[in-house]
Amino acid sequence: MKDNFKFKGRRRILALELKKKGITNDKVLDSVMNVPRHLFIDPGLSEQAYLDKALPIKNNQTISQPFTVAFQTQLLDLNEGCKVLEIGTGSGYQTSILNHLKFNIYTIERSHNLFRTTTKLFNRLKIYPKKFVYGDGYNGLKDDSPFDGIIVTAGSPTTPNKLLSQLKIGGKMIIPIGEETQVMTRITRISESKFKKETYGDFKFVPMLENKD
Ligand code: SAH
């Protein structure tokens, strides 16, 4: 499956829809217009790729809704070259949006099945994160820390302290917190020991699980 004018047109319409829903960052909208989401899902679902909805991927997981991906990326609010850690690579779609924004990306996936498939896809699409790690995101990547941003794409019941400790001063973590439904939360590290918390409404994510699969 390749890209074509039909899909490009649909991406433009999707970006306009996201703009109406509150995505105001032009660079984020530009990334939505450029990243071919249909390549990150089963070809049988490609007709649905540019609807604003989550879709199933391998291992009972989902590729997040485009609005959610754009919203979390907008909340990161970082510039080119910043160091970003993503927890939950999944299909690699969110990673590719971060890649289009020219961040230095470190990304972790706990499912070996998804890790394998997405590694192949990144090679095919020539997307090269600084690191793509098969591991448990709850541990973060201490040796590569501190990060300007951490983006968690699975619902965490509580705030993972290890991840907070891997933020730069001034760095931000965007994380959906909760069990059944999650509250989108931005935590900014104000100083070594002080954090600011802002909330941005309810979302529904697959759960962030411990250990590797
Ligand atoms: N960003 C992905 C979203 C995938 S859904 C996308 O755009 O497709 C969430 C992903 O988080 C799943 O792939 C799941 O396997 C992964 N995940 C859940 N808990 C994790 C953990 N502790 N560490 C790393 N990945 C985790």
Boltz pocket constraint, residues with backbone or C-beta under 6 A from the ligand:
constraints:
  - pocket:
      binder: B
      contacts: [[A, 61], [A, 62], [A, 63], [A, 64], [A, 87], [A, 88], [A, 89], [A, 90], [A, 91], [A, 92], [A, 93], [A, 94], [A, 95], [A, 108], [A, 109], [A, 110], [A, 111], [A, 114], [A, 135], [A, 136], [A, 137], [A, 138], [A, 153], [A, 154], [A, 206], [A, 207], [A, 208], [A, 209], [A, 210], [A, 211]]
      max_distance: 6.0
